[in-house]
Amino acid sequence: MPIDLCDFCNELSGGKDHAFARIYRQQPQSRTVFRSSNFAVIPSIGQIVEGHLLLVPINHYTAIADMPVGLILEAVALQTNIRTVLTKSYGSSVFFEHGIRNGEPGGCGIDHAHLHAVPLAASSDPVQLLKQQHAFKSINDISDISRQIPFNASYLFYEEITGQKWVFETDWIPSQYVRKLLAETVGNDSWNWRECGREKTLIQTIERLSNQFVSHAAWPHHHGLQLETNSSTTM
């Protein structure tokens, strides 16, 4: 996809025509709290709670499960790193991704793959409601999704407070479906990121989590894969 047509591609390539630039006008210049050669970790516009992060591949994919196996395993390791950082600063957290396939619109209006990480108290985890509304399968990690979901079917990945991971095969789901569900559980009515202006919680997330991430060398090795060592870049 051309960079000028994708909000995340434009932002991660240093462009200025994207949502964060329009809202924050270079104050700060970047929201990146960690970056490797393949991924960036950024606070989400439309913070459900302070510490709400996105794991975003640098290259354009519409579903994390469709990335090459090496990138999937790197994403699994980085997800572990994110959980460690969020636990230290905020407590427990949940993760979710709406994996888009077949050219359908993204659940949040952006079709560039991104994994949400949201600090959340156990009492607020809506996983049981999700399981009541959708067929689901237990998985070990993101690398299992393609073995459980047909390659042409979109999916919802969800990791609950306990670390148990689920994948839900989905057809169409409403825009920002899980965002809204999580926001409702914590009493936040500002779930629509497109309506957000400058957020104090986003700035606080940048300030609190910058320099908290470790380099690839310190990540756990998953499935016997030796990850390339890269130093982190905090912006």
C-alpha positions, 0 to 999 in steps of 0.5 A: 500500500502506498505510504500516503494512503496508510496512516501508520505507514506514513507515521512510521516512515517519518511523514507528516500526513497522519493522525498523530501529527495533525493532533499533536503538531510536533509537541511531541514530535513522536509517540514512539516508546520503542522501535526495532527494525521491524516493529514500533511500540506506540501509545494509542490515540484514544487511550482507553486507560493510560498505558494503552499501547499498540504494537505495529509492524513497520512494513504494511501487513493487514494481519499479524498472523499473515506476517512471515514466521520470523516476524510473528515470532519476534512479535510474540517476544515483543508482546512478552516484553510489553506485558512486562513493562505494563505490569511494572508500571500499571499492573495486569493487561489484556491484548487484542487484534482484529486481523483483517483479510480479503480487503475488508475495512478494518475494525478501527478504520485502519487496515495496517496490522496492530496489536493493542495492549491495554492495562486492565483490572481483572474485574474489568476483563470482558473475555466471558462476554466475547466468548458468549458472542463468538465461536472461539479456540484456545491457542498458545500464542499468535503463531497458532492463529493460522493453524486455527483460522482459515487463511481467508477468514478474518479473526479476533485475537484476545489475550485475557488478564490471566495470559490465556489466549483465544482466537475468534473467527469473525465476519463483519464486526462493528468499527472499534468493537473491542475498543468500545467493549473495553472502554465500557468496562472501565467507565470510559465513554471516549472509545472512538479514537477518531474523535479524540483531541490532545490527550493528557494520558497519551503524553503521560504514557510516553513520559512513563514508558520511554526507556522502559523497553529492553533490546532484542538481546534481552528478550526471551527466545521463542520456539528456538528462534535466535532473534537479531539484536537491535538497540532500542530507539526512543523518540 
